Amino acid sequence: MKTNRFLFFFLLLLLTSNAFFSCHHSDKRNQGQSENKIAVIISTLNNPWFVVLGETAAERARELGYEATIFDSQNNTSLETDHFENAIASGFDAILFNPTDADGSIANVRMAKKAGVPVFCMDREVNATDAATSQILSDSYAGCVAIGKYFVEKLNKEGKYVEILGLVGDNNTWSRSKGFHSVVDHYPDLKMVAQQSADFDRNKAMEVMESILQVHPDIKGVFCGNDAMAMGAYQALVSAGKVDDIMVFGFDGAADVINSIQQKKILATGMQYPKLMAKTAANFADEYFKGKRDFAQKIPVTVEMVNQENVGNYVAYGND
């Protein structure tokens, strides 16, 4: 008899505890906004463009009433994994994510999904349509089609040129390259004499450009997969005394390149909108907490070409 009574009270206690934690979890997700925490995991904070992306996402999350913390993956997928594990273990309720690698980051997103934590990708994507809750992405291909056309025009459809690629594991690298080549490759008198990766890094791009110039001093143009690399390539041209002979084209809409376009140093860039992508991701997290689940898997954001003729119409990093 005592055993049955003990079992009854034990089951009652267990059911009461489960009900309490279930209600507490539901209240946190749907009512107590200030209790929700959002992790902002960024590929690297060594690039001002990504600093703007991360800080804008965190700022918008705080405006909406949530606690937000930024994590820097330093372009390292292993460190990114540590951040995901930490975010999940620490009770973060959503992740605003800028991946380090389109394939290598999938496992991290799925880890969060399995734990019930929604992930909203910003600017960079993962190669899966069943992992992230939504992915807000620049239309890099179309943006580089426009740059390709301008490149052809400024080089008068002929001459040697080089391309400096970003991270080889990032889809943006290849979307930009493919968009550019979809135009430029139609002109047989334009000859690409080198194509090398500089990992979206300014210092690496400067080193790559210095090496290329030793072998190909007679090039007429260089297309860079982001603005940090464009600035690095330009610095190499300054050191080599080649700034008047070789035209530089970038992609991002970062402050230093917008200033350089205004100063007639760099020819053009593709204006992305990191603030818009970041705010959209934070807004989506807010909507998720309030019960929305039907998010589009991929949301394209227009990229606009900025050159020396229209630069007065733009501000660095675009509008909100």
Buried (B, 14 or more C-beta within 10 A) or exposed (E): EEEEEEEEEEEEEEEEEEEEEEEEEEEBBEEEBEBBBBBBBBBBBBBBBBBBBBBBBBBBBEEBEBBBBBBBBBBBBEBBBEBBBBBBEEEBBBBBBBBBBBBBBBBBBBBBBEEEBBBBBBBBBBBBEEBBBBBBBBBBBBBBBBBBBBBBEBBEBEBBBBBBBBBEBBBBBBBBBBBBBBBBEEBEEBEBBBBBBBBBBBBBBBBBBBEBBEEBEEBBBBBBBBBBBBBBBBBBBEEBEBBEEBBBBBBBBBBBBBEBBBEEBBBBBBBBBBBBBBBBBBBBBBBBBEEEEEBEBEBBBEBBBBBBEEBEEBEBBBEE
